[in-house]
Amino acid sequence: MIHHIAIGTLHPSLLADFYLQLPGAKQSKVHYFESGEIRSIWIQLGAVILMLEKGKNESPKKLVFSLENSNQTAWKEFLTTISVLERTEFTVYFEDPDGNGLGLSSYPQKLPKSLEMS
């Protein structure tokens, strides 16, 4: 099981604003340097914590979220607010404001028709 994924960013607050728009995302903690500057913002994504950490831009090649029946409407609404870069039968690919690769996948089922126009 994955406990957390850490992404390095020059702008934790800006990135947090983006990720908190994802269906089901909830901010869980904010950590500060002694100077008062934000060091990291933790966002709960189901059982996984996404840690947005101040520093060099670093991330996994792609971070892909699961499409579930319970969150299809919310994802459809979210996808209308961003630029979709690519899509396959199973996955929609997009980026966060730092250019990190993201996706939404329904694998092994094909993406539902309701997401085709997203």
mmCIF file of the C-alpha atoms, coordinates in Angstrom:
data_MODEL
# 
_entry.id   MODEL 
# 
loop_
_atom_site.group_PDB 
_atom_site.id 
_atom_site.type_symbol 
_atom_site.label_atom_id 
_atom_site.label_alt_id 
_atom_site.label_comp_id 
_atom_site.label_asym_id 
_atom_site.label_entity_id 
_atom_site.label_seq_id 
_atom_site.pdbx_PDB_ins_code 
_atom_site.Cartn_x 
_atom_site.Cartn_y 
_atom_site.Cartn_z 
_atom_site.occupancy 
_atom_site.B_iso_or_equiv 
_atom_site.pdbx_formal_charge 
_atom_site.auth_seq_id 
_atom_site.auth_comp_id 
_atom_site.auth_asym_id 
_atom_site.auth_atom_id 
_atom_site.pdbx_PDB_model_num 
ATOM 1   C CA . MET A 1 1   ? 0.000   0.000  0.000   1.00 0.00 ? 1   MET A CA 1 
ATOM 2   C CA . ILE A 1 2   ? 1.140   3.545  -0.701  1.00 0.00 ? 2   ILE A CA 1 
ATOM 3   C CA . HIS A 1 3   ? 1.175   5.860  2.321   1.00 0.00 ? 3   HIS A CA 1 
ATOM 4   C CA . HIS A 1 4   ? 2.098   9.120  0.619   1.00 0.00 ? 4   HIS A CA 1 
ATOM 5   C CA . ILE A 1 5   ? 3.447   10.712 -2.534  1.00 0.00 ? 5   ILE A CA 1 
ATOM 6   C CA . ALA A 1 6   ? 5.654   13.789 -2.238  1.00 0.00 ? 6   ALA A CA 1 
ATOM 7   C CA . ILE A 1 7   ? 5.883   16.408 -4.970  1.00 0.00 ? 7   ILE A CA 1 
ATOM 8   C CA . GLY A 1 8   ? 8.489   19.146 -4.844  1.00 0.00 ? 8   GLY A CA 1 
ATOM 9   C CA . THR A 1 9   ? 7.281   22.578 -5.899  1.00 0.00 ? 9   THR A CA 1 
ATOM 10  C CA . LEU A 1 10  ? 8.347   26.197 -5.718  1.00 0.00 ? 10  LEU A CA 1 
ATOM 11  C CA . HIS A 1 11  ? 4.726   27.160 -4.938  1.00 0.00 ? 11  HIS A CA 1 
ATOM 12  C CA . PRO A 1 12  ? 3.014   24.766 -2.463  1.00 0.00 ? 12  PRO A CA 1 
ATOM 13  C CA . SER A 1 13  ? -0.029  27.032 -1.988  1.00 0.00 ? 13  SER A CA 1 
ATOM 14  C CA . LEU A 1 14  ? -0.648  27.403 -5.725  1.00 0.00 ? 14  LEU A CA 1 
ATOM 15  C CA . LEU A 1 15  ? -0.351  23.670 -6.269  1.00 0.00 ? 15  LEU A CA 1 
ATOM 16  C CA . ALA A 1 16  ? -2.596  22.963 -3.259  1.00 0.00 ? 16  ALA A CA 1 
ATOM 17  C CA . ASP A 1 17  ? -5.280  25.228 -4.738  1.00 0.00 ? 17  ASP A CA 1 
ATOM 18  C CA . PHE A 1 18  ? -5.228  23.031 -7.862  1.00 0.00 ? 18  PHE A CA 1 
ATOM 19  C CA . TYR A 1 19  ? -5.222  19.650 -6.113  1.00 0.00 ? 19  TYR A CA 1 
ATOM 20  C CA . LEU A 1 20  ? -7.979  20.681 -3.697  1.00 0.00 ? 20  LEU A CA 1 
ATOM 21  C CA . GLN A 1 21  ? -10.284 20.972 -6.727  1.00 0.00 ? 21  GLN A CA 1 
ATOM 22  C CA . LEU A 1 22  ? -9.941  17.225 -7.366  1.00 0.00 ? 22  LEU A CA 1 
ATOM 23  C CA . PRO A 1 23  ? -13.016 15.256 -6.331  1.00 0.00 ? 23  PRO A CA 1 
ATOM 24  C CA . GLY A 1 24  ? -12.630 13.946 -2.784  1.00 0.00 ? 24  GLY A CA 1 
ATOM 25  C CA . ALA A 1 25  ? -9.431  15.900 -2.016  1.00 0.00 ? 25  ALA A CA 1 
ATOM 26  C CA . LYS A 1 26  ? -9.180  17.397 1.470   1.00 0.00 ? 26  LYS A CA 1 
ATOM 27  C CA . GLN A 1 27  ? -6.383  19.434 3.026   1.00 0.00 ? 27  GLN A CA 1 
ATOM 28  C CA . SER A 1 28  ? -5.154  17.633 6.138   1.00 0.00 ? 28  SER A CA 1 
ATOM 29  C CA . LYS A 1 29  ? -2.073  19.551 7.345   1.00 0.00 ? 29  LYS A CA 1 
ATOM 30  C CA . VAL A 1 30  ? 0.117   22.569 6.674   1.00 0.00 ? 30  VAL A CA 1 
ATOM 31  C CA . HIS A 1 31  ? 3.709   22.647 7.915   1.00 0.00 ? 31  HIS A CA 1 
ATOM 32  C CA . TYR A 1 32  ? 5.806   25.808 8.215   1.00 0.00 ? 32  TYR A CA 1 
ATOM 33  C CA . PHE A 1 33  ? 9.488   26.687 8.317   1.00 0.00 ? 33  PHE A CA 1 
ATOM 34  C CA . GLU A 1 34  ? 10.635  28.648 11.392  1.00 0.00 ? 34  GLU A CA 1 
ATOM 35  C CA . SER A 1 35  ? 10.433  31.754 9.184   1.00 0.00 ? 35  SER A CA 1 
ATOM 36  C CA . GLY A 1 36  ? 6.664   31.234 8.838   1.00 0.00 ? 36  GLY A CA 1 
ATOM 37  C CA . GLU A 1 37  ? 6.910   30.282 5.151   1.00 0.00 ? 37  GLU A CA 1 
ATOM 38  C CA . ILE A 1 38  ? 4.940   27.194 4.114   1.00 0.00 ? 38  ILE A CA 1 
ATOM 39  C CA . ARG A 1 39  ? 7.159   24.098 4.042   1.00 0.00 ? 39  ARG A CA 1 
ATOM 40  C CA . SER A 1 40  ? 4.512   21.573 2.964   1.00 0.00 ? 40  SER A CA 1 
ATOM 41  C CA . ILE A 1 41  ? 0.796   21.130 2.488   1.00 0.00 ? 41  ILE A CA 1 
ATOM 42  C CA . TRP A 1 42  ? -0.687  17.685 2.890   1.00 0.00 ? 42  TRP A CA 1 
ATOM 43  C CA . ILE A 1 43  ? -3.770  16.700 0.925   1.00 0.00 ? 43  ILE A CA 1 
ATOM 44  C CA . GLN A 1 44  ? -5.722  13.537 1.674   1.00 0.00 ? 44  GLN A CA 1 
ATOM 45  C CA . LEU A 1 45  ? -6.709  11.632 -1.479  1.00 0.00 ? 45  LEU A CA 1 
ATOM 46  C CA . GLY A 1 46  ? -8.560  8.576  -0.212  1.00 0.00 ? 46  GLY A CA 1 
ATOM 47  C CA . ALA A 1 47  ? -6.038  6.422  1.645   1.00 0.00 ? 47  ALA A CA 1 
ATOM 48  C CA . VAL A 1 48  ? -3.040  8.259  0.149   1.00 0.00 ? 48  VAL A CA 1 
ATOM 49  C CA . ILE A 1 49  ? -1.549  11.553 1.328   1.00 0.00 ? 49  ILE A CA 1 
ATOM 50  C CA . LEU A 1 50  ? -0.204  13.913 -1.324  1.00 0.00 ? 50  LEU A CA 1 
ATOM 51  C CA . MET A 1 51  ? 2.584   16.017 0.203   1.00 0.00 ? 51  MET A CA 1 
ATOM 52  C CA . LEU A 1 52  ? 3.319   19.226 -1.679  1.00 0.00 ? 52  LEU A CA 1 
ATOM 53  C CA . GLU A 1 53  ? 6.773   20.187 -0.456  1.00 0.00 ? 53  GLU A CA 1 
ATOM 54  C CA . LYS A 1 54  ? 8.616   23.489 -0.940  1.00 0.00 ? 54  LYS A CA 1 
ATOM 55  C CA . GLY A 1 55  ? 11.732  22.942 -3.043  1.00 0.00 ? 55  GLY A CA 1 
ATOM 56  C CA . LYS A 1 56  ? 12.903  21.853 -6.457  1.00 0.00 ? 56  LYS A CA 1 
ATOM 57  C CA . ASN A 1 57  ? 10.121  20.800 -8.863  1.00 0.00 ? 57  ASN A CA 1 
ATOM 58  C CA . GLU A 1 58  ? 10.173  17.006 -8.643  1.00 0.00 ? 58  GLU A CA 1 
ATOM 59  C CA . SER A 1 59  ? 7.454   14.447 -9.096  1.00 0.00 ? 59  SER A CA 1 
ATOM 60  C CA . PRO A 1 60  ? 6.643   10.976 -10.395 1.00 0.00 ? 60  PRO A CA 1 
ATOM 61  C CA . LYS A 1 61  ? 6.329   10.662 -14.192 1.00 0.00 ? 61  LYS A CA 1 
ATOM 62  C CA . LYS A 1 62  ? 2.530   10.459 -13.898 1.00 0.00 ? 62  LYS A CA 1 
ATOM 63  C CA . LEU A 1 63  ? 0.142   10.431 -10.970 1.00 0.00 ? 63  LEU A CA 1 
ATOM 64  C CA . VAL A 1 64  ? -3.081  8.739  -12.101 1.00 0.00 ? 64  VAL A CA 1 
ATOM 65  C CA . PHE A 1 65  ? -6.335  8.863  -10.145 1.00 0.00 ? 65  PHE A CA 1 
ATOM 66  C CA . SER A 1 66  ? -9.124  6.248  -10.169 1.00 0.00 ? 66  SER A CA 1 
ATOM 67  C CA . LEU A 1 67  ? -12.489 7.022  -11.659 1.00 0.00 ? 67  LEU A CA 1 
ATOM 68  C CA . GLU A 1 68  ? -15.213 5.465  -9.541  1.00 0.00 ? 68  GLU A CA 1 
ATOM 69  C CA . ASN A 1 69  ? -18.972 5.402  -9.982  1.00 0.00 ? 69  ASN A CA 1 
ATOM 70  C CA . SER A 1 70  ? -19.379 7.634  -6.931  1.00 0.00 ? 70  SER A CA 1 
ATOM 71  C CA . ASN A 1 71  ? -17.182 10.449 -8.284  1.00 0.00 ? 71  ASN A CA 1 
ATOM 72  C CA . GLN A 1 72  ? -17.925 10.521 -12.027 1.00 0.00 ? 72  GLN A CA 1 
ATOM 73  C CA . THR A 1 73  ? -20.013 13.694 -11.946 1.00 0.00 ? 73  THR A CA 1 
ATOM 74  C CA . ALA A 1 74  ? -17.410 15.588 -9.914  1.00 0.00 ? 74  ALA A CA 1 
ATOM 75  C CA . TRP A 1 75  ? -14.604 14.471 -12.244 1.00 0.00 ? 75  TRP A CA 1 
ATOM 76  C CA . LYS A 1 76  ? -16.619 15.447 -15.321 1.00 0.00 ? 76  LYS A CA 1 
ATOM 77  C CA . GLU A 1 77  ? -17.100 18.941 -13.869 1.00 0.00 ? 77  GLU A CA 1 
ATOM 78  C CA . PHE A 1 78  ? -13.401 19.207 -12.944 1.00 0.00 ? 78  PHE A CA 1 
ATOM 79  C CA . LEU A 1 79  ? -12.246 18.142 -16.411 1.00 0.00 ? 79  LEU A CA 1 
ATOM 80  C CA . THR A 1 80  ? -14.231 20.986 -17.983 1.00 0.00 ? 80  THR A CA 1 
ATOM 81  C CA . THR A 1 81  ? -12.054 23.467 -16.053 1.00 0.00 ? 81  THR A CA 1 
ATOM 82  C CA . ILE A 1 82  ? -8.687  22.264 -17.353 1.00 0.00 ? 82  ILE A CA 1 
ATOM 83  C CA . SER A 1 83  ? -6.939  21.440 -20.600 1.00 0.00 ? 83  SER A CA 1 
ATOM 84  C CA . VAL A 1 84  ? -6.951  17.718 -21.431 1.00 0.00 ? 84  VAL A CA 1 
ATOM 85  C CA . LEU A 1 85  ? -3.681  16.807 -23.170 1.00 0.00 ? 85  LEU A CA 1 
ATOM 86  C CA . GLU A 1 86  ? -4.444  13.295 -24.339 1.00 0.00 ? 86  GLU A CA 1 
ATOM 87  C CA . ARG A 1 87  ? -6.926  10.503 -23.883 1.00 0.00 ? 87  ARG A CA 1 
ATOM 88  C CA . THR A 1 88  ? -7.001  6.774  -24.446 1.00 0.00 ? 88  THR A CA 1 
ATOM 89  C CA . GLU A 1 89  ? -9.912  4.370  -24.151 1.00 0.00 ? 89  GLU A CA 1 
ATOM 90  C CA . PHE A 1 90  ? -9.182  4.115  -20.416 1.00 0.00 ? 90  PHE A CA 1 
ATOM 91  C CA . THR A 1 91  ? -7.411  7.310  -19.290 1.00 0.00 ? 91  THR A CA 1 
ATOM 92  C CA . VAL A 1 92  ? -7.583  11.094 -19.611 1.00 0.00 ? 92  VAL A CA 1 
ATOM 93  C CA . TYR A 1 93  ? -4.231  12.895 -19.206 1.00 0.00 ? 93  TYR A CA 1 
ATOM 94  C CA . PHE A 1 94  ? -3.682  16.456 -17.982 1.00 0.00 ? 94  PHE A CA 1 
ATOM 95  C CA . GLU A 1 95  ? -1.143  18.498 -15.992 1.00 0.00 ? 95  GLU A CA 1 
ATOM 96  C CA . ASP A 1 96  ? -1.074  20.454 -12.755 1.00 0.00 ? 96  ASP A CA 1 
ATOM 97  C CA . PRO A 1 97  ? 0.106   24.108 -12.770 1.00 0.00 ? 97  PRO A CA 1 
ATOM 98  C CA . ASP A 1 98  ? 3.755   22.972 -12.362 1.00 0.00 ? 98  ASP A CA 1 
ATOM 99  C CA . GLY A 1 99  ? 3.526   20.762 -15.464 1.00 0.00 ? 99  GLY A CA 1 
ATOM 100 C CA . ASN A 1 100 ? 3.438   17.467 -13.530 1.00 0.00 ? 100 ASN A CA 1 
ATOM 101 C CA . GLY A 1 101 ? 1.737   14.687 -15.485 1.00 0.00 ? 101 GLY A CA 1 
ATOM 102 C CA . LEU A 1 102 ? -1.641  13.571 -14.115 1.00 0.00 ? 102 LEU A CA 1 
ATOM 103 C CA . GLY A 1 103 ? -4.378  11.283 -15.280 1.00 0.00 ? 103 GLY A CA 1 
ATOM 104 C CA . LEU A 1 104 ? -7.794  9.869  -14.544 1.00 0.00 ? 104 LEU A CA 1 
ATOM 105 C CA . SER A 1 105 ? -8.268  6.186  -15.341 1.00 0.00 ? 105 SER A CA 1 
ATOM 106 C CA . SER A 1 106 ? -11.194 3.776  -15.373 1.00 0.00 ? 106 SER A CA 1 
ATOM 107 C CA . TYR A 1 107 ? -9.039  0.757  -16.337 1.00 0.00 ? 107 TYR A CA 1 
ATOM 108 C CA . PRO A 1 108 ? -9.903  -2.081 -16.869 1.00 0.00 ? 108 PRO A CA 1 
ATOM 109 C CA . GLN A 1 109 ? -13.246 -0.634 -18.012 1.00 0.00 ? 109 GLN A CA 1 
ATOM 110 C CA . LYS A 1 110 ? -13.309 1.918  -20.831 1.00 0.00 ? 110 LYS A CA 1 
ATOM 111 C CA . LEU A 1 111 ? -13.980 5.529  -19.888 1.00 0.00 ? 111 LEU A CA 1 
ATOM 112 C CA . PRO A 1 112 ? -17.721 6.137  -19.667 1.00 0.00 ? 112 PRO A CA 1 
ATOM 113 C CA . LYS A 1 113 ? -19.410 7.964  -22.548 1.00 0.00 ? 113 LYS A CA 1 
ATOM 114 C CA . SER A 1 114 ? -20.211 10.853 -20.188 1.00 0.00 ? 114 SER A CA 1 
ATOM 115 C CA . LEU A 1 115 ? -16.480 11.730 -20.053 1.00 0.00 ? 115 LEU A CA 1 
ATOM 116 C CA . GLU A 1 116 ? -15.874 11.587 -23.790 1.00 0.00 ? 116 GLU A CA 1 
ATOM 117 C CA . MET A 1 117 ? -16.574 15.318 -24.287 1.00 0.00 ? 117 MET A CA 1 
ATOM 118 C CA . SER A 1 118 ? -14.586 16.463 -21.220 1.00 0.00 ? 118 SER A CA 1 
# 
